[in-house]
Amino acid sequence: MEELSKALAFFGEDSKATTSEAFFGIFAEFMSKFERALSDLQAGEGPRSSGMASPLAW
């Protein structure tokens, strides 16, 4: 559990209030959304194909 406490502290989470399930759930959700975004971009469904300008162009 010491390793989990160190990881929680590194990412700014409260080790007393955050469970391992909640902590790793954050990563699981991120990975799922990232993979979905990557698939959308590879399929041509990204913001560039919908006519939206890049934020860098603003």
Residue frames relative to the residue before (quaternion, step in Angstrom):
aa qw qx qy qz dx dy dz
M 1.0000 0.0000 0.0000 0.0000 0.00 0.00 0.00
E 0.5513 0.6113 -0.4085 0.3943 3.58 1.14 -0.43
E 0.6344 0.5295 -0.3333 0.4540 3.57 1.02 -0.77
L 0.6352 0.5170 -0.3257 0.4723 3.58 1.02 -0.78
S 0.6416 0.5228 -0.3231 0.4589 3.59 0.95 -0.83
K 0.6436 0.5110 -0.3181 0.4727 3.58 1.02 -0.79
A 0.6590 0.5003 -0.3090 0.4690 3.58 0.95 -0.86
L 0.6387 0.5215 -0.3250 0.4632 3.58 0.96 -0.84
A 0.6611 0.4990 -0.3060 0.4693 3.58 0.92 -0.89
F 0.6311 0.5482 -0.3345 0.4350 3.59 0.98 -0.82
F 0.7539 0.3677 -0.1952 0.5083 3.57 0.99 -0.85
G 0.5761 -0.6479 0.3561 0.3486 3.57 1.25 0.34
E 0.4819 0.6537 -0.4452 0.3772 3.57 1.17 0.46
D 0.4808 -0.6467 0.5127 0.2963 3.56 -1.20 0.58
S 0.3743 -0.7669 0.4758 0.2132 3.59 -0.48 1.17
K 0.6515 0.5069 -0.3221 0.4634 3.59 1.16 -0.43
A 0.7576 0.3887 -0.1966 0.4862 3.59 1.11 -0.62
T 0.7086 0.4448 -0.2546 0.4849 3.61 1.20 -0.37
T 0.2878 -0.7516 0.5691 0.1687 3.57 -0.79 1.01
S 0.6254 -0.5292 0.4021 0.4088 3.55 -1.23 0.36
E 0.6163 0.5521 -0.3470 0.4415 3.59 1.07 -0.70
A 0.6687 0.4853 -0.2987 0.4776 3.58 0.94 -0.86
F 0.6560 0.5292 -0.3103 0.4396 3.57 0.93 -0.92
F 0.7365 0.3988 -0.2398 0.4910 3.57 0.76 -1.00
G 0.5492 0.5994 -0.3879 0.4344 3.57 1.22 -0.35
I 0.5824 0.5701 -0.3593 0.4547 3.56 1.15 -0.67
F 0.6856 0.4739 -0.2817 0.4754 3.58 0.91 -0.93
A 0.6342 0.5304 -0.3311 0.4548 3.58 0.98 -0.81
E 0.6618 0.4945 -0.3035 0.4747 3.58 0.95 -0.85
F 0.6343 0.5245 -0.3295 0.4627 3.59 0.98 -0.82
M 0.6737 0.4989 -0.3057 0.4514 3.57 0.85 -0.95
S 0.6385 0.5273 -0.3222 0.4587 3.57 1.00 -0.79
K 0.6915 0.4652 -0.2778 0.4778 3.58 0.88 -0.93
F 0.6264 0.5332 -0.3352 0.4594 3.58 1.05 -0.74
E 0.6640 0.4965 -0.3048 0.4688 3.58 0.90 -0.91
R 0.6335 0.5215 -0.3277 0.4683 3.60 1.04 -0.74
A 0.6613 0.4986 -0.3048 0.4703 3.58 0.93 -0.89
L 0.6421 0.5191 -0.3212 0.4637 3.57 0.99 -0.81
S 0.6498 0.5088 -0.3104 0.4717 3.58 0.96 -0.84
D 0.6459 0.5198 -0.3170 0.4606 3.58 0.98 -0.86
L 0.6643 0.4972 -0.3070 0.4661 3.58 0.94 -0.85
Q 0.6736 0.4912 -0.2997 0.4638 3.57 0.93 -0.85
A 0.6792 0.4661 -0.2830 0.4913 3.58 1.15 -0.56
G 0.5393 -0.6467 0.3921 0.3704 3.59 1.25 0.00
E 0.5290 0.6360 -0.4068 0.3876 3.58 1.19 0.42
G 0.4065 0.7374 -0.4557 0.2885 3.57 1.21 0.34
P 0.7349 -0.4325 0.2927 0.4327 3.58 -1.28 0.12
R 0.6197 0.5597 -0.3573 0.4184 3.59 1.03 -0.66
S 0.6850 0.4842 -0.2990 0.4550 3.58 0.98 -0.74
S 0.6761 0.4874 -0.3049 0.4608 3.60 1.16 -0.42
G 0.6142 -0.5922 0.3387 0.3966 3.57 1.24 0.20
M 0.4911 0.6466 -0.4482 0.3740 3.59 1.20 0.10
A 0.4275 -0.6941 0.5188 0.2575 3.54 -1.00 0.82
S 0.5717 -0.5737 0.4633 0.3598 3.52 -1.22 0.54
P 0.5429 -0.6133 0.4501 0.3556 3.62 -1.00 0.70
L 0.6027 0.5659 -0.3617 0.4309 3.59 1.14 -0.50
A 0.6527 0.5235 -0.3101 0.4514 3.58 1.20 -0.46
W 0.5236 0.6533 -0.4118 0.3599 3.58 1.25 -0.26
